């Protein structure tokens, strides 16, 4: 019986056209993100337009929010021919966007997103992002590592990444934030990652980075703000700790949530134990949020997010 099963599996594998599968992996793929007021016929119109312009849809996720009355969809497609004309497709798709008052964005998957990472003295989130990047889990291009301290400079230099030191004081805060925006513009950075960057951004900077800056925050029940949150948690005898990755807004630590991680603890956990567990939850939550964003899976939905995982 076992031998028969093995023979069957081998025959199935031999029948698969691996050449076509590998060829499809090499074909340029695109991501289309759309959001608009919910209405009948959206999916049909989008699908017909793509099919009518020689495109093949390989993945499609959609969500209709009945509270906000908005429709969201993420579509992965490729051209049936080797070289498709994306500019022409965008022109043809304009009729769909007008009809449904739709916001539509096209992305080429072969072009990794440009990200800038901001840090202070803690290295765990930065190291985790670099590790996952090297392993191919996070497909992005790091334009620079910016810090208000010099502690992590050696990590950036070891990786061959541009390190920019922008020390912040009450007197220089506005000037350094303008310098940061200049760097973002010059490098064409699409996402700013606050990987335990321990400085509060001004309302003006938060506004200018709206929708393209992600922060990681320790989240507890109850919430402990300020310094030494894990020690505050120990003093209150918490049983659950966690971390929240969210968009940066002018409301401190109140931005739309992208991802959260939690971990159970008990009375035996000392403050240093909580710090250790907290590092794990922070790295996991941040890396997941960044992955969703660079893969164009995150949509803003008023004060919430829609994330197609």
N, C-alpha and C positions, 0 to 999 in steps of 0.2 A: 504493500500500500504506500509506504514512504517513498519507494523508488518511483512508483507511478506518479506521485505528486511532484517529485523533482523533475521528471521528464516533462510533465505538463507545464511547469514553470519555465523550463528551458525553452520549450517550443513557443510559449507566449513571448518571452524576451526576444527570441529570434524573429518573431513576426513583427516586432515593433520597428518602424522606420526611424532608426536613430539619426540618420542623416538629416531627415526633415526636422526632427526635434532640435538638433544642434544648429541647423540653419536658422530656425526661428529665433534661437537665442542670439544669433548674430544680427538679426534684422533690427533696424532702428525702431524703437518703440517710443510712444508718446503718451503723455498723461493729459487729459482734459478735465479741468475742474469747472463745474458750473453751479451757480446758485441763482435763484429767482423766486418770484411769488409762485406759490403752488397753483397749478392749473392742469386741465386735461390735455393730453397730447404731447407733453414735453418729451417723454422717453421716445415716443414714436418719431417725433421731429428730429431729435438728435441722432437716433439710430439710422433713420433714412438718409439724413445728410451725410453721415460718415460712410454708409454703404454706397450711396450714390456717387461718392468721390473716391471709390476704389480703396476703402479702408476696411480692415477686419478688427472687430472688437474682441479682445481677449479677456477683458475683465471689466465688470461694471458693478458699482455699489451705489445705492441711492437711499435717501431718507426724506420723508415728508413730515415736517414739524407742524402738527396741527395747532400748536399754541401760537407760534409766530406766523404761521401761514406761509412758510418758506420751504422751498424744495432744494435739495443738495444732491450732487452726484459726482462721483469720481470714475472716470472711464480710461482704461488703458487700451490703446489701439496701435495698429501698424498698417502701413500701406501694403496692398497686395503685390505691388510691383517693387522692384529693388530700390528705386529712388522715387519717393513721392514728393509732391510739391506742397509743403506745409503752408507757405504763404498763400497759395491759391486756395487751399482748404479753408484758411481763416477768412478769406474773402467770401467764399460760398456760405460759410457758417454765420456770417453777419446777419443774414435774413432771419435765422433762428433766434439770435440774440435780440434783435429788434422786436420780433413777434412776442417774445415772452419776457421782455424787459430783463434780460439775463446778463449776468456777469460771467464771462467765460475766459479761462486762461489755459493756454497750451504750453506744455513743457516737453522738452526732449530728454528722455531718461539717460541718454549717454552724456549729458552735461551735468556734472555734479554741482550741487548748490554751494555757493561761496558763504562760509561762515566765519565769524570772528568770535573768539572765546575770551571772556573777561574773568580774571581771577584775582585773588588777594593773597592769602597765605596758605589756605587749605588746598591740598593737592589731589584729594581722592576723586573728585568729579572730573578734573582735567585728565588725570591718568586713565580713568575708565573710558572717557571719550576717545582718547588717543589709542587705547588698546582695541576698542571695538572698531575704530577706523582702520587700524592695521589689519584686523581680522576680516575686513570686508563687510562688517555688519552695518557700518555707517558710511554711506557714500557721500562724502562732501569734500570740499577743498578749503583748508584753513588759510585764511588770508593773513591772520596775525593773532597773537596772544597779547592782550592788553592787561596791564596790572597797575595797581596803585602801590605795590610793594615789589621788591626785588627777589623775594624768597624763591619764586618758581622760575626764575630766568634760566637756570641751568637746564631745566626740563625742556624748555622751548629751544634752546640752543642745541641740545642733544638731538632733538627731532628735526633740526634744520628749519625751524619755523621762526618767522620774524617776531621778535619780542619788543613791545613798546611800553616803556615805563612812563606812566602818567600819575605822579603823586598828587593826591588831592588834599587840600586844606580848605578851610572856610573861605579864604581869600582867593584861592585859585580854582575853586570848583567850577564856576561858569566857564572860565577859560579852557579848562581841561575837557569839559564836556563838548565844547565847540571843536576842540582838537579831535576828540573821538568821532564826532560826526564827519569831520573832514576825512578821517581815515576810512570810515565806512563808505563814504562817497567815492574816494579815490580807488579803493579796492573793489568797488561794486559789490560789497557785502550784502547778502540777502537775508541773513539771519545772525543776530547777536545772541550769544549764549552766555548767561551769567552763571558761571560754574563756581558758585560760592564766592561771588564778588561782594565784598562786605562794605558797600557804599550805597546809600540811598540816592537814586537818580532823581533829578529835578523834574517838576511837572512838564517843563518845556521839552526835555530830552525824552521823557516817556511818550509824549505826544508825537514827537518826530520819529520814534521807533515803534509806534503803535502797530501791532500785528506782526512784527518781525524781531521781537526780543523775548526770549524765554528765560525765566528765572527758576531756581530750585529753592524751595522753602521747607523747613522742618514744620510738619503739621502734627499737632497733638490734640487729644481730647482730654481736658480743655486745651485751648491754644496758648502757647507760651511765647511771648514776643520779647525781643531784645536779646541781650547777651546771655550765654550759658543756659540755653533752653533745656538741655538734657538734665542739668542739675536741678532746674525748676521742676522738671517732670518727676525726678526722683523724690524730691521733697513732697510732692503731691501724691506719690504712690500710684502712678499711672499703670494701666494694664495693656495699653495699646499705644504704639508710637508709629510715626509714618513720615512721609515726605510728599510734597505736592509740587509738580512742575506746572507753571502757569505763565500766561502772557504778562508782560510788564505793563502796568498802568500807573497813573498818578495816585490811585488809591493803593497805598502800600500793602503788598501781599494780598490784594483782593482781585487780581486779574483773572480772566477766564481760565478755568482749569483744563489742562490737556491730559495729564496723567497723575495718578496717585498710587503710592505703595504703602502697605501697612505691615507691621510685625508685632506679634503678641510678646509681651514681657510679663514678669511677675516680681514679687517682693525680693527675690534673690539678686536682681540686677542692680549693681552699683552704678553710680554716675558714669564711670569709664566704660562699663558694659553697654550702657544706653548710647553713649557716644559712638561706640563701635558698631552697634546695630544700626544706629542712625545713619552712619556713613553708607552702609549697604543700601538702605532704602532710598537715600538721596541719589546715589549713583544709578540705581535701576530706574527710578522715576524719571530722572533727567535724560538718560540715554534713550528711553522709550519715547519720550516727548520729542526729542530731537529727531529720532528716526521717523516718527510719524510726519513731522514737519518737512524734512528734506525729501520725503517720498510723496509730498503733496497730498497728504491724507487729512489735513486739519482745515476746518472751515470755521470762521467766526459766525456766531449765531447770537447776536445781541451780546449779553454778558456771559454767554455759555459758548461751548464749542461743539462741533460735530466732528468726530474722529472715526474714519473708516479704517479699521484695523485688519 
